[in-house]
Each structure stands twice: as structure tokens, then as C-alpha cells.
Amino acid sequence: MVWWKNPKRSKFGRWLDKIGIQQKDFADKSKVSRATISKLCNDSYYSPGASVLKKVMKTIRTIDGSKRPDDFFDI
């Protein structure tokens, strides 16, 4: 449960909050650093590189198979 709300939270960060997954758990599952996941969640202008995007989307699809990169990132 989130005890505060960040108005600048990215689409990816809001999605993680909605489904109830913590950033550190997602980082462990996706094999992406916690710092990168934090940046993805809190910086709406950050665009991940190809390898990070691939790992993140693979993990997202294990949770919700209908999600696409366009749902979270401006690519």
C-alpha cells in the first residue's frame, strides 16, 4: 500500500501501484536494477534502452499479457 502519492508518477509507476507490486519486487523479478525501476516509475520523461525495455516488458507480460510498451513509455 502506498502511503503517499507522487503527482509526477509515470504510467508505469501508477500501474505498479494499481496492481500492488513494489518496485523492489519488480526489480528482482525482472533482473533490472532497483535504481532503473525507480527512474522508470518516477520520471515520466525517461525512456529505457532496448535491453531494459525487453526485460521489463517480459516481466509485465507475465502479469498482464495484453500490455504493450506504448501503454507505459513514449517510444
Number of C-alpha atoms within 10 A of each C-alpha: 8 9 4 6 9 11 8 12 17 20 17 20 23 18 15 16 17 11 9 11 13 13 20 15 11 18 19 11 13 18 13 17 14 15 12 15 21 14 17 23 23 19 16 17 11 14 15 17 8 9 9 17 15 14 15 21 18 14 17 20 12 10 11 11 11 9 13 12 14 8 12 19 17 11 8
